[in-house]
Amino acid sequence: MKHVVVLFGGASSERDVSLKSGQACAGALKEIGYTVSTLDVTENVVEALQSLRPDVVFNALHGPMGEDGRIQGLLEYLKFPYTHSGVLASALAMNKAKAKEIMQAAGIPVADGRLVDRRDAAREHPMSAPYVLKPVSEGSSLGVLIVRDDKVPPPQMLVAPEWRYGDIMLAERYVGGRELTCGVMHDRALDIIEIRSTFSHVADFSPTTGQFYDYQAKYSKGGSVHELPARIDPVAYRQIQQWALEAHGAIGCRGVTRTDFRYDDGPDGTGEIVALEINTQPGMTETSLVPEMAASAGISFPELVRWMIEDASLNR
């Protein structure tokens, strides 16, 4: 049986999520008979990998360094086959602005936006409200701000000493409606989940601070409700699945991905659907979104991680 090294932890803002993903995947892989080692990624990762000499690396890292192409390049150099997307696709998907450009060129609708330095965005509003400010290369909604009123000052947390999400922000037109997400396994679109926060402060964004607390909604117990499959118009459902597949292909992704969408189908909505971003290394605990989608398709969590190991390769 193959020796699998699970990479997890690391130094990004998503370290805690990565630890949970890695522990869950390592447990499932052991359950189905693989020889498993876990490796909390530090500056000694090269020496550790060379010592462990895995047949396959399961990449359960999240955030910068783990899913932006850098660790993938290292694994290519060391010639250890690995899961998820390769160097270029990982780098493109991690950069929200680049990923949007590619999706738009492929005919997938996205919200209008532009890049802005966080210090400039703290001095004056980069566009008319309502708008969203996102760190261009972070995940898990870390550092995301929503500004509903441009008659108040821009969010000053952008220049706070504790800000740690980078200098470049993506300013994007806010699209209301449902929050939907669709996973892809290779060339197969999974079912769509609607995510509804149970925290009132997520639904009611502060017009003065603009702070968006979706990280808390995502990872706190009871912080969100997942409706699977999402109860939306069947035509829109099929279209979102198709766009998730097309985003996966256009960016050159491999293995499992998850693409997030907004669908403004309320009584006063426009009917607009936009793709927000693609995640090349979604959370992988047994209660995470992609494993939920896989379970709905009859694929158990151990079967899902087995498929990912068997799909692993170099030159991805």
N, C-alpha and C positions, 0 to 999 in steps of 0.2 A: 504494500500500500504506500502511496506517495507520502513524503514528508512535506508538510505545509507549514510555513512560517506566516503567522498572522501579524501584520504591522498595525499598531494602534498607538493611541496616546499622542505623542509628538508635542510640539510647543505652540500650536495655533490656539486661537480663542475657542475652538471647538474641541479641545482636548477631552473634556468630560464626556461629550457625546461619542467621540471616537473610542474611548475606553469601553463604553457600554456596547458599542457595535462589535468591537474586537472580541470582547469576552463572550458575547452571544454567538458569534460565528465560530470561535474556537471550540466552544462547548458543543455546537452542532456537528462540527467536523470530527471531533473525538467520538461523538455518539455513533457516527456512521463508519468509524473504523480507520480514519486517517491518523497518521502520526503527526502530532501538532506541537509546535513551539510558538510562544508568543514573544513579541519584541516591541517594547516601548521605545519608540524611535528617538534617539539622542544623536549627539554629534559623532558617536562611535558606531553608527549604523553600518558602515562599510565593513569594519572589522567583525562586528557581530554576525552579519549575514555570511561573510566568508567562513566564519567558524561554524555556523549552523548548516551551511550548504543545503538549502532546501531544494526540493524538486519544483515546488510552486510557491509563490508569495501571494498570500491573500491580503490585499491592500484595504485595510479598514480605517485608514486615516481620513480625516476631514479637514477642510480649510487649506490655507496657504501651506506650501511645502509638501502636503500630502496628496492634493488632487489638482495641482496646477502645472503638472508636467515635470517638476523637478525630481521627485522620487522615482517617477517613471523612467526618466533619463538615466538615473543611477542604476536602476534594475536592468535596463537595456545594456548598459556598459558592463555590468557584472554577469550578464547573460543568465538571469534568473527569470523564468516565465512568471507573469503576474496577471492578476484579474483587473477588470474594469478597462477604461479607455487608455490609449497610448499617450505619448508625449504631446503631440500637436493638439489632438482633440481635447486633452485635459487642460492645456494652457488656454485654448480658445474658449472653452466652456466656462472656465473659472473667471475669465474677464467678461463681465456682463455686457459691456458695450460691444466687444467683438462678436460675442455670441448672438446678440441682437442683429448686428449687421448681416451675419450669415443667414439667420432665420428669415430676415426681411427679404434678402436676395433670393431665398428659396420659395418666396410667396407666402410665408407664414406671417400673420399680422402681429405687430408689436406696437407698444405705446411710443409716441414721439418723445425724444429725450436728447440730452447732450451731456458731455463731460464737463465738470467744473471742479476747481480747487475748493476744498472745504472752507478755507479762510475767506475766499470770495463769496461762497454761499452763506457765510455767517455775516457778511457785510451787507449784501443785498440779495433779494430774491432772484434766483436764476430764471424763473418763469412765473407765469400767473398761477395763482393757487386755484384749485388744489393740485399739489404735486408731491412727488416722492423723491427723497434723497437716499441713495444706496451706495455704500462703499463698493467700488467697482470690482473688488476681488475678495469678498468675504461671503460666507454662507450662513445658513441657519437664521437669517434675518438679523444678524448682528449689525448694529450701527444703523439700522434702517429708521428713517424719520419721515413722517408724513405731515405736510404743512397744508392746513385747510384754509387759512386766512392770511393773505399777504398784506393786510392792513396792520398787522402786528410785526415786531422785529423778527428776522430770521432766527432759527434755533441757534442759541449761543453755545450749546453743548459741543458744537462742531469745533470750537476753539478752546474747550476745557482742557486743563492739563492731563486729565485721565483719558482723553480720547486715544484709542489705540487701533483704529480701523483703517489707517492709511489716509493719505492726503487727497486722493482723487475720488470724486463722487460722481455717480450717474444721477442727474436730475431728470425726472421722467413724469410725464402727465399722469395724474392719478386716474385710474379706471375703477369705478365702483362695481358692485355686484358680488357674485359668488367667487370664492377661492377654490379652484379645482386643480387636481394634479393627476397625471397619467404616467404610469411606468411603462418601460419598454424592455423586453428581453430579446436581444439580437434583432429579429425582424418581426416580433410579435408585440402588439400593443396590449397591455393589460387593462383591467377595468379602471374607471375613473373614480376618485374619491373627492367628495366635497369636504372641506375642512372648515369647521365653525368653532370659533373661540368661545369659551365659557367665561372669559374675563371681560367684564363690562368695559374696562379701560382700553381693551384692544379695539372694540367696536367704536368707542367714543374717543377718537384721537384728540389730544389737547391742542387747541389752536394757538396756545402761547408757547408751549415747548415743542409741540409736534412729535413728541416721542412715541415710538412704536414698540410695543412690548411683546412682539410675536415670538421671540425666543422663549419667553416665559410660558406663553400659551402652548408652544410646541412641546416643551420638555418638562413642564410641571404636571404632576399627577392630576388628572381631571381638567387640564388646561384647555383641551379642545375635544370636539366631537367629530368623528369621522363617519360620514355617510357613504357606504359602499354597497352597490354602485350608486353614484350620484343620481338623484332624481331630476334630470333635466330633459329638455327636448331631445328626442332620439336622433334627429338630424344633427343637432349640435354635438351630441355625444360622439357620433361616428366621426364628425369633422375634427374634434379635439384629438381623438385617437390617431387619426391620420396625420395631423400636424405633429403630434408627439413622435411618430415614426419618422416623419420627414426631418424634424429637427435632429433626431438621433443620427440619421444618415448624412444630412448636410454638413454637420460638424465633424463627422468621421468617428463617431463614438463606437465603442465595443462593449460587450457584456450588458450590464444593466444600467439604465439611466432613468431619470424622472424629470418630466417637464411640467412646470407650474403655469397655470392660466388664470385669467379673470374673465368672468362671463356676466355681463350686465343685462340680466334678463328679468329684472324686477318690473313692477307695474309701471314705473316711470323710467325704466331703463332704455338704453339704445339698442339692445340686442347684440352689442359688440362683444367679440371674443378677442383677447390678446394673449400672446405667449409672454411670460415674464422672464423666465430663465430656464436653463437646463442644468441638472445636477448629475454629474458623472459618477459620484460616489454617495448615493443616498444612504441615510441611516439604515442600519442592519440589525436592530434588535428584533425580537419576535413580534413586537407591537409597533414597529416602524411602518411607514406607509407602503413601501415596496413589498415587504413580506406580507402585509395585509392583502395587497392586490394579488400577489402570487397565490396565497391561500384561497382567495375567491375563485381562482382559476384551477384549483385542485392541486396546487404545488405546495407541499409542506415546506417549512423552514429548512430542515436538513436537506430536502431535495433541491431547494433553491441554491444553497451554498455548494452542494455537490456539483450542480450545473455550472456554477461560476468557476469552480476549480477545474472542471473538465474543459471549460471554454478558455482557460488561461493560456497565454502564449507570449512570445517576444514579437517585435515588429508590429505592434498593435496600432 
